[in-house]
Amino acid sequence: MKRLNLLFDLDGTLTDSREAITHSIQYALEQVGVTGIPAEDLSWCVGPPLVDSLDKLLGPDRIHLAPHALEYYQRRYQEVGIFENRPYDGIQECLLELEKFADLYVATSNLTRFSKQILAHFSLAGHFRRIHGCEDWSRAEKSRIIADLMRLERLHPDTTIMIGDRHHDIRAAQENRLPSVGVLWGYGGRVELTLAGADFVLTHPRELTECFKTDRPADPAIESKR
């Protein structure tokens, strides 16, 4: 069996970043005069490219404020938000098992430098051969990030799989001719991941180990979308 290449999303897959992202967006909006949006109403922003989320929140009448909001977001995120992440239960153990028979990578729409800081802070960085995100928020399209990572690492689609919690991860995998695994411990949900076309949907990090130990997913550890 060929050694696999597993690409992991960061936010909502490796770490629970809801507090970091929603509080930073809330702060950014308040700084440009948009108030009254509770942080709990911003959970949908965990996963999509940040620029897209800010554009939707500001709307066409205030979209000119987006660059300023982005600056405020980045300021708070790098000072506070990085430390508001937390690894999901079981992720550390999962990665330790997976790296025995697979090469692990991170493909995230977060900035590369922030992603490296987060994973280093929680002692997860050492599991990955490359942590690949975007260099600026305007280039946070997930499909492009995956394509760049595969090119840099010379990965072949036949042995590469994307793992993520949102439809952006699944569709970006499809655009790069990759199979995908959707995870339910993040923010996407079963319906979103299934409609996006995830090949399999998992409920707990430990199931990833069972999923990739053999040529086809084990039963009952893996819950197929079909």
N, CA and C of each residue as an Amber inpcrd file, in Angstrom:
protein
   678
   0.8430000  -1.2010000   0.0000000   0.0000000   0.0000000   0.0000000
   0.8800000   1.2530000   0.0000000   0.5680000   2.1890000  -0.8990000
   1.3590000   3.4070000  -0.9820000   1.1290000   4.2770000   0.2470000
   2.1680000   5.0130000   0.6180000   2.0500000   5.9360000   1.7410000
   1.1330000   7.0890000   1.3420000   0.1970000   7.4170000   2.2120000
  -0.7810000   8.4490000   1.9230000  -0.2600000   9.8420000   2.2630000
  -0.8380000  10.8370000   1.6190000  -0.6420000  12.2370000   1.9600000
  -1.9850000  12.7690000   2.4490000  -2.0420000  13.1880000   3.6970000
  -3.2880000  13.6680000   4.2860000  -3.1980000  15.1700000   4.5090000
  -4.1140000  15.9070000   3.8880000  -4.1540000  17.3590000   4.0160000
  -5.2360000  17.7360000   5.0210000  -4.8600000  18.4450000   6.0610000
  -5.7970000  18.8410000   7.1130000  -6.1380000  20.3230000   7.0200000
  -7.4210000  20.6210000   7.0770000  -7.8630000  21.9730000   7.3710000
  -7.4390000  22.2830000   8.8100000  -7.3440000  23.5610000   9.1450000
  -6.9670000  23.9460000  10.5100000  -8.1880000  24.2970000  11.3570000
  -8.8470000  25.4030000  11.0240000  -9.9610000  25.9030000  11.8340000
 -11.1770000  24.9910000  11.7170000 -11.5810000  24.4110000  12.8470000
 -12.7270000  23.5210000  12.8570000 -12.3880000  22.0720000  12.5910000
 -11.1070000  21.7950000  12.3210000 -10.6800000  20.4120000  12.0600000
  -9.5900000  19.9940000  13.0390000  -8.5380000  20.7700000  13.1370000
  -7.4890000  20.5090000  14.1240000  -7.7450000  21.2560000  15.4280000
  -8.1590000  22.5090000  15.2960000  -8.4330000  23.3110000  16.4970000
  -9.8120000  23.9340000  16.4280000 -10.4020000  24.1010000  17.5990000
 -11.6650000  24.8290000  17.7220000 -11.3060000  26.3100000  17.8190000
 -11.5650000  27.0290000  16.7500000 -11.1560000  28.4340000  16.6660000
 -12.3490000  29.3820000  16.6920000 -13.5110000  28.8910000  17.1090000
 -14.7120000  29.7200000  17.0850000 -14.5190000  31.0110000  17.8710000
 -14.0130000  30.9020000  19.0960000 -13.8500000  32.0880000  19.9320000
 -12.8710000  33.0680000  19.2960000 -11.7700000  32.5650000  18.7820000
 -10.7540000  33.4310000  18.1750000 -11.3200000  34.1950000  16.9850000
 -12.0140000  33.4890000  16.1160000 -12.5070000  34.1100000  14.8840000
 -13.6930000  35.0250000  15.1480000 -14.6740000  34.5350000  15.9020000
 -15.8830000  35.3480000  16.1040000 -15.6040000  36.5940000  16.9260000
 -14.7770000  36.4940000  17.9550000 -14.4640000  37.6690000  18.7580000
 -13.6110000  38.6750000  17.9750000 -12.7440000  38.1690000  17.1160000
 -11.9090000  39.0730000  16.3190000 -12.7430000  39.7800000  15.2510000
 -13.6950000  39.0660000  14.6540000 -14.5920000  39.7000000  13.6880000
 -15.4710000  40.7290000  14.3880000 -15.9940000  40.3640000  15.5390000
 -16.8430000  41.2880000  16.3030000 -16.0750000  42.5660000  16.6270000
 -14.8420000  42.4140000  17.0650000 -13.9960000  43.5740000  17.3780000
 -13.7670000  44.4240000  16.1270000 -13.4490000  43.7760000  15.0100000
 -13.1670000  44.4990000  13.7720000 -14.3830000  45.2910000  13.3100000
 -15.5530000  44.6750000  13.3930000 -16.7700000  45.3630000  12.9710000
 -17.0660000  46.5620000  13.8600000 -16.8720000  46.3750000  15.1570000
 -17.1280000  47.4840000  16.0820000 -16.2110000  48.6680000  15.8120000
 -14.9770000  48.3790000  15.4120000 -14.0170000  49.4500000  15.1510000
 -14.3850000  50.2740000  13.9220000 -15.1730000  49.6840000  13.0160000
 -15.5950000  50.4460000  11.8250000 -17.0590000  50.8760000  11.9440000
 -17.6180000  50.7750000  13.1600000 -18.9420000  51.3130000  13.4100000
 -20.1040000  50.3700000  13.2770000 -19.8300000  49.0750000  13.1040000
 -20.9060000  48.0810000  12.9940000 -21.0190000  47.3630000  14.3320000
 -22.0510000  47.6690000  15.0920000 -22.2080000  47.1270000  16.4390000
 -23.4820000  46.2910000  16.5380000 -23.5810000  45.5900000  17.6550000
 -24.8090000  44.8630000  17.9450000 -24.8840000  43.4560000  17.3900000
 -23.7920000  42.9230000  16.8400000 -23.7890000  41.5430000  16.3460000
 -23.1430000  40.6570000  17.3990000 -23.9110000  39.7880000  18.0740000
 -23.3300000  38.9120000  19.1010000 -22.3230000  37.9470000  18.4920000
 -21.2900000  37.6240000  19.2420000 -20.2690000  36.6940000  18.7550000
 -20.8730000  35.3410000  18.4040000 -21.9120000  34.9170000  19.1640000
 -22.5100000  33.6020000  18.9100000 -23.2370000  33.5410000  17.5660000
 -23.5330000  34.7090000  16.9830000 -24.1780000  34.7280000  15.6670000
 -23.1730000  34.7090000  14.5190000 -21.9090000  34.5850000  14.8510000
 -20.8640000  34.6360000  13.8290000 -20.1740000  33.2930000  13.6140000
 -20.7330000  32.2210000  14.1720000 -20.0940000  30.9070000  14.0400000
 -19.9810000  30.4640000  12.5850000 -20.8870000  30.9390000  11.7320000
 -20.8260000  30.5740000  10.3140000 -19.5530000  31.0890000   9.6490000
 -18.8760000  32.0180000  10.2880000 -17.6420000  32.5870000   9.7320000
 -16.4250000  31.6940000   9.9550000 -16.5740000  30.6280000  10.7270000
 -15.4610000  29.7030000  10.9620000 -15.3680000  28.7670000   9.7620000
 -14.3530000  28.9570000   8.9470000 -14.1720000  28.1000000   7.7830000
 -14.0480000  28.8510000   6.4800000 -15.0250000  29.6770000   6.1100000
 -14.9260000  30.3970000   4.8420000 -13.7760000  31.3990000   4.8520000
 -13.3070000  31.8130000   3.6710000 -12.2840000  32.8800000   3.6170000
 -12.7620000  34.1190000   4.3610000 -11.8930000  34.6960000   5.1520000
 -12.2540000  35.8360000   5.9880000 -12.7790000  37.0100000   5.1730000
 -12.1590000  37.2880000   4.0430000 -12.5720000  38.4220000   3.2150000
 -14.0290000  38.2580000   2.7960000 -14.4280000  37.0400000   2.4280000
 -15.8120000  36.7900000   2.0240000 -16.7770000  37.0490000   3.1770000
 -16.4040000  36.6000000   4.3700000 -17.2710000  36.7940000   5.5400000
 -17.4470000  38.2680000   5.8590000 -16.3520000  39.0320000   5.8240000
 -16.4450000  40.4630000   6.1140000 -17.2880000  41.1850000   5.0710000
 -17.1440000  40.8120000   3.8120000 -17.9420000  41.4400000   2.7570000
 -19.4360000  41.2080000   2.9950000 -19.7960000  39.9840000   3.3850000
 -21.2110000  39.6720000   3.6390000 -21.7290000  40.4430000   4.8480000
 -20.9210000  40.5270000   5.8850000 -21.3500000  41.2000000   7.1050000
 -21.4950000  42.7090000   6.9030000 -20.6350000  43.2760000   6.1070000
 -20.6870000  44.7150000   5.8840000 -21.7640000  45.1050000   4.8840000
 -22.0000000  44.2230000   3.9040000 -23.0020000  44.5270000   2.8990000
 -22.5120000  45.5490000   1.8850000 -23.2620000  45.7150000   0.7930000
 -22.8090000  46.6040000  -0.2980000 -22.6460000  48.0640000   0.1170000
 -23.4330000  48.5140000   1.0890000 -23.3690000  49.9340000   1.4720000
 -22.1250000  50.2730000   2.2980000 -21.5220000  49.2150000   2.9130000
 -20.3660000  49.4840000   3.7780000 -19.1400000  48.6800000   3.3670000
 -19.1970000  48.1420000   2.1640000 -18.0990000  47.2750000   1.7370000
 -16.7820000  48.0420000   1.6260000 -16.8610000  49.3510000   1.4730000
 -15.6380000  50.1640000   1.4110000 -14.8670000  50.1330000   2.7380000
 -15.5410000  49.6640000   3.8030000 -14.8880000  49.5840000   5.1120000
 -14.1220000  48.2670000   5.3000000 -14.2650000  47.3490000   4.3380000
 -13.6740000  46.0130000   4.4860000 -12.1650000  46.0420000   4.7350000
 -11.3810000  46.8450000   4.0010000  -9.9290000  46.8550000   4.2650000
  -9.5870000  47.3000000   5.6840000 -10.3410000  48.2520000   6.2130000
 -10.0930000  48.7170000   7.5780000 -10.4730000  47.6370000   8.5920000
 -11.6160000  46.9890000   8.3430000 -12.0510000  45.9060000   9.2340000
 -11.0270000  44.7820000   9.2410000 -10.4670000  44.4930000   8.0830000
  -9.4640000  43.4300000   7.9770000  -8.2370000  43.7600000   8.8140000
  -7.8170000  44.9980000   8.8020000  -6.6630000  45.4110000   9.5990000
  -6.9410000  45.2490000  11.0890000  -8.1360000  45.6400000  11.5250000
  -8.4960000  45.4970000  12.9370000  -8.5830000  44.0190000  13.3280000
  -9.1430000  43.2150000  12.4410000  -9.2220000  41.7710000  12.7020000
  -7.8230000  41.2010000  12.9060000  -6.9440000  41.5070000  11.9800000
  -5.5940000  40.9450000  12.0410000  -4.8720000  41.3880000  13.3000000
  -5.0760000  42.6370000  13.7020000  -4.4280000  43.1540000  14.9080000
  -4.8570000  42.3660000  16.1360000  -6.1650000  42.1730000  16.2940000
  -6.6490000  41.4470000  17.4680000  -6.2750000  39.9670000  17.4060000
  -6.3840000  39.3920000  16.2110000  -6.1180000  37.9550000  16.0740000
  -4.6820000  37.6200000  16.4420000  -3.7280000  38.4260000  15.9810000
  -2.3340000  38.0920000  16.2590000  -1.9370000  38.3790000  17.7020000
  -2.6630000  39.2760000  18.3630000  -2.3470000  39.6000000  19.7530000
  -3.0960000  38.7130000  20.7460000  -4.3140000  38.3350000  20.4080000
  -5.1730000  37.6130000  21.3490000  -5.7250000  36.3170000  20.7630000
  -6.2280000  36.4040000  19.5330000  -6.9640000  35.2950000  18.9430000
  -6.1860000  33.9970000  18.8180000  -4.9190000  34.1120000  18.5220000
  -4.0910000  32.9090000  18.3870000  -4.2050000  32.0200000  19.6210000
  -4.3080000  32.6390000  20.7780000  -4.3250000  31.8860000  22.0350000
  -5.7400000  31.5140000  22.4770000  -6.7350000  31.8760000  21.6570000
  -8.1180000  31.4930000  21.9440000  -8.5130000  30.2190000  21.2050000
  -7.5940000  29.6350000  20.4720000  -7.7970000  28.3270000  19.8580000
  -7.6320000  27.2370000  20.9130000  -8.1340000  26.0590000  20.6070000
  -7.8220000  24.8810000  21.4240000  -7.9160000  23.6380000  20.5370000
  -6.9730000  22.7120000  20.6740000  -7.0420000  21.4800000  19.8860000
  -8.2690000  20.6610000  20.2860000  -8.8780000  20.0200000  19.3200000
 -10.0020000  19.1400000  19.6300000  -9.5150000  17.9130000  20.3970000
 -10.3490000  17.4160000  21.2810000 -10.0140000  16.2190000  22.0390000
  -9.7280000  15.0640000  21.0770000  -8.6090000  14.4050000  21.2850000
  -8.2540000  13.2490000  20.4680000  -7.4110000  13.5700000  19.2530000
  -7.2290000  14.8420000  18.9270000  -6.4600000  15.2000000  17.7290000
  -4.9850000  14.8290000  17.8900000  -4.3930000  15.1410000  19.0260000
  -2.9830000  14.8270000  19.2320000  -2.7170000  13.3360000  19.0620000
  -3.5460000  12.5100000  19.6850000  -3.3900000  11.0590000  19.5940000
  -3.5970000  10.5720000  18.1670000  -4.5620000  11.1560000  17.4970000
  -4.8400000  10.7980000  16.1080000  -3.6440000  11.0710000  15.2140000
  -3.0500000  12.2380000  15.3370000  -1.9120000  12.6000000  14.5080000
  -0.7100000  11.6910000  14.7680000  -0.5110000  11.3250000  16.0270000
   0.5860000  10.4230000  16.3710000   0.4460000   9.0820000  15.6590000
  -0.7730000   8.5870000  15.5460000  -1.0160000   7.3210000  14.8630000
  -0.9050000   7.4710000  13.3560000  -1.4910000   8.5160000  12.8250000
  -1.5220000   8.6950000  11.3770000  -0.1320000   8.8710000  10.7870000
   0.7590000   9.5830000  11.4860000   2.0730000   9.8510000  10.9140000
   2.9400000   8.5880000  10.8250000   2.4700000   7.4900000  11.4010000
   3.1890000   6.2250000  11.2780000   3.0880000   5.6710000   9.8530000
   1.9960000   5.9870000   9.1600000   1.8120000   5.4280000   7.8260000
   1.3650000   6.4760000   6.7900000   1.4060000   7.7510000   7.1580000
   1.0130000   8.8000000   6.2140000   1.8470000  10.0510000   6.4500000
   2.0100000  10.8530000   5.4040000   2.6480000  12.1590000   5.5330000
   1.5480000  13.1930000   5.7100000   1.6850000  14.0370000   6.7240000
   0.6230000  14.9580000   7.1010000   0.9830000  16.3920000   6.7110000
  -0.0290000  17.1130000   6.2430000   0.1310000  18.5050000   5.8300000
  -1.0620000  19.3110000   6.3340000  -0.8750000  20.6180000   6.4290000
  -1.9850000  21.5180000   6.7380000  -2.2510000  22.3800000   5.5090000
  -3.5270000  22.4390000   5.1010000  -3.9680000  23.3110000   4.0100000
  -5.0930000  24.1730000   4.5680000  -4.7920000  25.4200000   4.8640000
  -5.7340000  26.2740000   5.5690000  -5.8940000  27.6240000   4.8840000
  -7.0830000  28.2140000   5.0420000  -7.3250000  29.5670000   4.5370000
  -6.8380000  30.6290000   5.5120000  -6.3090000  30.2120000   6.6360000
  -5.7100000  31.1480000   7.5840000  -4.3380000  31.5730000   7.0650000
  -3.8100000  32.6680000   7.5860000  -2.4640000  33.0750000   7.1980000
  -1.4530000  32.0230000   7.6420000  -0.4630000  31.7810000   6.8140000
   0.5370000  30.7600000   7.1310000   1.2360000  31.0570000   8.4500000
   1.6220000  32.2990000   8.6630000   2.3710000  32.6150000   9.8810000
   1.5130000  32.4300000  11.1290000   0.2360000  32.7660000  11.0700000
  -0.6450000  32.5430000  12.2060000  -0.8350000  31.0470000  12.4510000
  -1.0030000  30.3090000  11.3690000  -1.2220000  28.8670000  11.4880000
  -0.0300000  28.1790000  12.1370000   1.1630000  28.5790000  11.7610000
   2.3680000  28.0000000  12.3550000   2.4580000  28.3400000  13.8480000
   2.0910000  29.5730000  14.1970000   2.1200000  29.9740000  15.6030000
   1.1230000  29.1680000  16.4300000  -0.0720000  28.9980000  15.9010000
  -1.1190000  28.2600000  16.6160000  -0.6870000  26.8180000  16.8460000
  -0.2370000  26.1680000  15.7940000   0.1260000  24.7570000  15.9110000
   1.3630000  24.5570000  16.7780000   2.3000000  25.4920000  16.7190000
   3.4730000  25.4150000  17.5900000   3.0700000  25.6180000  19.0480000
   2.1650000  26.5620000  19.2870000   1.7170000  26.8580000  20.6570000
   1.1100000  25.6320000  21.3120000   0.4010000  24.8070000  20.5260000
  -0.2570000  23.6260000  21.0740000   0.5230000  22.3420000  20.8040000
   1.7870000  22.4860000  20.4450000   2.6860000  21.3390000  20.2290000
   2.1680000  20.3830000  19.1580000   1.5710000  20.9230000  18.1200000
   1.0620000  20.1080000  17.0170000   1.8910000  20.2770000  15.7370000
   2.6900000  21.3210000  15.6690000   3.3910000  21.6440000  14.4200000
   4.3140000  20.5270000  13.9600000   4.9300000  19.8270000  14.8940000
   5.8980000  18.7990000  14.5400000   5.3370000  17.6050000  13.8150000
   4.0210000  17.4590000  13.7910000   3.4080000  16.3260000  13.0990000
   3.3370000  16.5460000  11.5880000   3.5240000  17.7860000  11.1210000
   3.2480000  18.1110000   9.7330000   4.5220000  18.4140000   8.9380000
   4.5520000  17.8790000   7.7200000   5.6830000  18.1360000   6.8310000
   5.6700000  19.5720000   6.3070000   4.4850000  20.1200000   6.0990000
   4.3680000  21.5160000   5.6880000   3.0500000  22.0810000   6.2140000
   3.1010000  23.3140000   6.7080000   1.9040000  24.0480000   7.1250000
   1.7020000  25.1370000   6.0890000   0.6650000  24.9890000   5.2790000
   0.4990000  25.8560000   4.1220000  -0.8310000  26.5890000   4.1980000
  -0.7470000  27.9170000   4.2480000  -1.9420000  28.7480000   4.2230000
  -1.7910000  29.8040000   3.1540000  -2.2940000  30.9950000   3.4350000
  -2.1340000  32.0960000   2.4870000  -1.1990000  33.1390000   3.0940000
  -0.6390000  33.9560000   2.2420000   0.2660000  35.0090000   2.7050000
  -0.4780000  36.3130000   2.9550000  -1.6260000  36.4540000   2.3230000
  -2.5080000  37.5830000   2.6210000  -3.9360000  37.1210000   2.3890000
  -4.8790000  37.8140000   3.0380000  -6.2640000  37.3460000   3.0550000
  -6.9050000  37.3450000   1.6760000  -6.3870000  38.1180000   0.7480000
  -6.9850000  38.1770000  -0.5850000  -6.6930000  36.9260000  -1.4050000
  -5.7880000  36.0820000  -0.9230000  -5.4320000  34.8440000  -1.6350000
  -5.7720000  33.6270000  -0.7860000  -6.9490000  33.6810000  -0.1440000
  -7.3240000  32.6220000   0.7900000  -8.2600000  31.5830000   0.1850000
  -8.3620000  31.5560000  -1.1380000  -9.2240000  30.5650000  -1.7830000
  -8.6590000  29.1670000  -1.5400000  -9.4770000  28.2760000  -0.9860000
  -8.9980000  26.9630000  -0.5510000  -8.4890000  26.1200000  -1.7170000
  -9.1430000  26.1870000  -2.8560000  -8.7100000  25.3990000  -4.0040000
  -7.2920000  25.7800000  -4.4240000  -7.0060000  27.0620000  -4.4310000
  -5.6650000  27.5340000  -4.8030000  -4.6350000  27.0990000  -3.7660000
  -4.9940000  27.1680000  -2.5000000  -4.0670000  26.7790000  -1.4300000
  -3.6980000  25.3060000  -1.5620000  -4.6880000  24.4600000  -1.8240000
  -4.4220000  23.0310000  -2.0020000  -3.5400000  22.8100000  -3.2370000
  -3.8730000  23.4840000  -4.3210000  -3.0980000  23.3220000  -5.5590000
  -1.6430000  23.7380000  -5.3510000  -1.4290000  24.8460000  -4.6560000
  -0.0600000  25.3070000  -4.3970000   0.7010000  24.3120000  -3.5300000
   0.0390000  23.7870000  -2.5200000   0.6760000  22.8100000  -1.6400000
   1.0640000  21.5580000  -2.4070000   0.1570000  21.0640000  -3.2340000
   0.4500000  19.8460000  -4.0040000   1.6040000  20.0690000  -4.9730000
   1.6580000  21.2590000  -5.5530000   2.7470000  21.5650000  -6.4730000
   4.0820000  21.6480000  -5.7280000   4.0990000  22.3470000  -4.5960000
   5.3270000  22.5180000  -3.8330000   5.8660000  21.1880000  -3.3120000
   4.9530000  20.3230000  -2.8800000   5.3660000  19.0430000  -2.2970000
   5.3660000  17.8940000  -3.3010000   4.9610000  18.1990000  -4.5400000
   4.9090000  17.1820000  -5.6020000   4.0360000  15.9920000  -5.1880000
   2.8520000  16.3060000  -4.7260000   1.9110000  15.2780000  -4.2920000
   1.0480000  14.8340000  -5.4620000   0.7220000  13.5530000  -5.4980000
  -0.1080000  13.0070000  -6.5660000  -1.5340000  12.8350000  -6.0570000
  -2.5360000  13.1770000  -6.8770000  -3.9330000  13.0360000  -6.4360000
  -4.3230000  11.6200000  -6.0230000  -3.6810000  10.6260000  -6.6060000
  -4.0420000   9.2380000  -6.3020000  -3.7270000   8.8450000  -4.8610000
  -2.8170000   9.5670000  -4.2170000  -2.4360000   9.2070000  -2.8470000
  -2.6740000  10.3510000  -1.8600000  -3.4620000  11.3430000  -2.2590000
  -3.6790000  12.5270000  -1.4310000  -5.1510000  12.6900000  -1.0970000
  -5.4540000  13.0030000   0.1570000  -6.8330000  13.1260000   0.6320000
  -6.9640000  14.3980000   1.4630000  -8.0460000  15.1330000   1.2490000
  -8.3340000  16.3470000   2.0140000  -9.2860000  16.0310000   3.1520000
  -9.0170000  16.6200000   4.3230000  -9.8330000  16.4090000   5.5180000
 -10.2590000  17.7730000   6.0460000 -11.5690000  18.0040000   6.1480000
 -12.0260000  19.3030000   6.6270000 -13.4580000  19.2660000   7.1170000
 -13.8970000  20.3870000   7.7010000 -15.2210000  20.4180000   8.3400000
 -16.2450000  21.2630000   7.5940000 -15.8610000  21.9480000   6.5060000
 -16.7980000  22.8100000   5.7920000 -16.8630000  22.4300000   4.3140000
 -17.9240000  22.8840000   3.6540000 -18.0900000  22.5560000   2.2330000
 -16.9720000  23.1520000   1.3910000 -16.3370000  24.2350000   1.8730000
 -15.2100000  24.8120000   1.1310000 -14.0730000  23.8020000   0.9850000
 -13.8390000  23.0150000   2.0300000 -12.7790000  22.0090000   1.9960000
 -13.1080000  20.9110000   0.9940000 -14.3620000  20.4730000   1.0080000
 -14.7810000  19.3600000   0.1540000 -14.7510000  19.7700000  -1.3140000
 -15.2910000  20.9380000  -1.6100000 -15.3300000  21.3870000  -3.0050000
 -13.9460000  21.7420000  -3.5330000 -13.0940000  22.2690000  -2.6700000
 -11.7200000  22.5510000  -3.0820000 -10.9820000  21.2550000  -3.3920000
 -11.2590000  20.2190000  -2.6210000 -10.6610000  18.9110000  -2.9020000
 -11.1130000  18.4050000  -4.2700000 -12.3930000  18.5250000  -4.5500000
 -12.9110000  18.0770000  -5.8410000 -12.2700000  18.8340000  -6.9930000
 -12.0640000  20.1340000  -6.8160000 -11.4510000  20.9370000  -7.8680000
 -10.0090000  20.5410000  -8.1320000  -9.3960000  19.8770000  -7.1580000
  -8.0340000  19.3800000  -7.3200000  -7.9860000  17.8670000  -7.5310000
  -9.1380000  17.2900000  -7.8620000  -9.2640000  15.8570000  -8.1700000
  -8.8760000  14.9710000  -6.9810000  -9.2200000  15.4310000  -5.7690000
  -8.8910000  14.6810000  -4.5620000 -10.1500000  14.1260000  -3.9030000
 -10.0570000  12.9430000  -3.3180000 -11.1340000  12.4820000  -2.4310000
 -11.1080000  13.3010000  -1.1450000 -12.2050000  13.2630000  -0.4190000
 -12.2780000  14.0970000   0.7880000 -13.0090000  13.3810000   1.9070000
 -12.6560000  13.7770000   3.1280000 -13.3140000  13.2900000   4.3370000
 -13.8410000  14.5070000   5.0890000 -15.1330000  14.5030000   5.3750000
 -15.7260000  15.5710000   6.1700000 -15.7850000  15.1700000   7.6280000
 -15.5580000  16.1270000   8.5210000 -15.5510000  15.8220000   9.9570000
 -16.6470000  16.6060000  10.6650000 -17.3200000  15.9430000  11.5890000
 -18.4870000  16.5240000  12.2530000 -18.1680000  17.2200000  13.5660000
 -16.9100000  17.2080000  13.9890000 -16.5850000  17.9040000  15.2500000
 -16.3260000  19.3940000  15.0070000 -16.3940000  19.8250000  13.7620000
 -16.1980000  21.2370000  13.4360000 -17.5140000  21.9690000  13.2840000
 -17.6530000  22.7440000  12.1960000 -18.7840000  23.6640000  12.0740000
 -19.6390000  23.4530000  10.8290000 -19.3480000  22.4400000  10.0370000
 -20.1040000  22.2540000   8.8080000 -21.4070000  21.5020000   8.9740000
 -21.3920000  20.3930000   9.6780000 -22.5890000  19.5870000   9.8360000
 -22.7300000  18.5540000   8.7290000 -23.4960000  17.5170000   9.0240000
 -23.6370000  16.3900000   8.1070000 -24.2660000  16.7950000   6.7670000
 -25.3260000  17.5830000   6.8290000 -26.0120000  17.9510000   5.5860000
 -25.0930000  18.7400000   4.6680000 -24.4060000  19.7300000   5.2220000
 -23.4880000  20.5440000   4.4190000 -22.4120000  19.6940000   3.7660000
 -21.7920000  18.8120000   4.5410000 -20.6910000  18.0020000   4.0240000
 -21.1760000  16.9870000   2.9930000 -22.3400000  16.4090000   3.2400000
 -22.8920000  15.4250000   2.3100000 -23.2790000  16.0750000   0.9860000
 -23.9590000  17.2110000   1.0580000 -24.3510000  17.9070000  -0.1600000
 -23.1460000  18.3840000  -0.9550000 -22.0780000  18.7200000  -0.2520000
 -20.8560000  19.1700000  -0.9320000 -20.1600000  18.0280000  -1.6600000
 -20.4570000  16.7810000  -1.2490000 -19.8800000  15.6260000  -1.9210000
 -18.7630000  14.9350000  -1.1860000 -18.6970000  15.0870000   0.1420000
 -17.6620000  14.3840000   0.9140000 -17.7750000  12.8810000   0.6880000
 -16.6440000  12.2230000   0.4950000 -16.6650000  10.7840000   0.2640000
 -17.0430000  10.0270000   1.5250000 -16.6080000  10.5360000   2.6700000
 -16.9800000   9.9480000   3.9550000 -17.1360000  11.0570000   4.9790000
 -17.9410000  10.7830000   6.0000000 -18.1770000  11.7370000   7.0850000
 -17.8870000  11.0380000   8.4010000 -17.0190000  11.6430000   9.2190000
 -16.5850000  11.0430000  10.4770000 -17.0880000  11.8520000  11.6580000
 -17.2550000  11.1780000  12.7790000 -17.8040000  11.8370000  13.9610000
 -16.7780000  12.1160000  15.0470000 -15.6070000  11.4720000  15.0010000
 -14.6060000  11.6590000  16.0520000 -13.2090000  11.4840000  15.4570000
 -12.2080000  12.2410000  15.9470000 -10.8480000  12.1300000  15.4030000
 -10.2930000  10.7100000  15.3810000 -10.6550000   9.8860000  16.3560000
 -10.0890000   8.5310000  16.3820000 -10.5080000   7.7250000  15.1550000
 -11.6160000   8.0930000  14.5270000 -12.0790000   7.3690000  13.3480000
 -11.1630000   7.5890000  12.1490000 -10.4100000   8.6840000  12.1540000
  -9.4720000   8.9190000  11.0550000  -8.4220000   7.8180000  10.9920000
  -7.9550000   7.3920000  12.1370000  -6.9460000   6.3290000  12.1600000
  -7.4980000   5.0580000  11.5510000  -8.7150000   4.6940000  11.9210000
  -9.3330000   3.4900000  11.3770000  -9.5960000   3.6550000   9.8840000
  -9.9310000   4.8680000   9.4740000 -10.2620000   5.1340000   8.0740000
  -9.0930000   4.8380000   7.1500000  -7.8970000   5.1710000   7.5770000
  -6.7450000   5.0900000   6.6870000  -5.8080000   3.9280000   6.9770000
  -6.1770000   3.0680000   7.8910000  -5.3300000   1.9060000   8.1790000
  -5.3880000   0.8800000   7.0640000  -6.5040000   0.8260000   6.3490000
  -6.6820000  -0.1490000   5.2790000  -7.0400000   0.5700000   3.9930000
  -7.1120000  -0.1750000   2.9080000  -7.4120000   0.4150000   1.6030000
  -8.8120000   1.0140000   1.5430000  -9.7260000   0.4920000   2.3270000
 -11.0600000   1.0730000   2.3420000 -11.4870000   1.2670000   3.7890000
 -12.3490000   2.2520000   4.0430000 -12.7460000   2.5720000   5.4080000
 -13.3380000   1.3860000   6.1410000 -13.0190000   1.3190000   7.4340000
 -13.5060000   0.2220000   8.2610000 -14.9310000   0.4860000   8.7170000
 -15.6460000  -0.5790000   8.9780000 -17.0110000  -0.4940000   9.4790000
 -17.0190000  -1.2000000  10.8370000 -17.5660000  -0.5910000  11.9110000
 -18.4760000   0.5370000  11.8860000 -17.8220000   1.8870000  12.1970000
 -16.5160000   1.9650000  12.2310000 -15.8700000   3.2160000  12.6470000
 -16.1850000   4.3670000  11.7070000 -16.3770000   4.0710000  10.4240000
 -16.6110000   5.1010000   9.4360000 -18.0690000   5.1000000   9.0490000
 -18.6530000   6.2600000   9.0340000 -20.0340000   6.3890000   8.6190000
 -20.0720000   6.9900000   7.2340000 -20.3650000   6.1800000   6.2400000
 -20.3750000   6.6410000   4.8760000 -21.5350000   7.5730000   4.6310000
 -21.3760000   8.4920000   3.7050000 -22.4730000   9.3910000   3.3470000
 -23.5380000   8.6550000   2.5580000 -23.1910000   7.5070000   2.0020000
 -24.1460000   6.8040000   1.1360000 -25.0500000   5.8740000   1.9450000
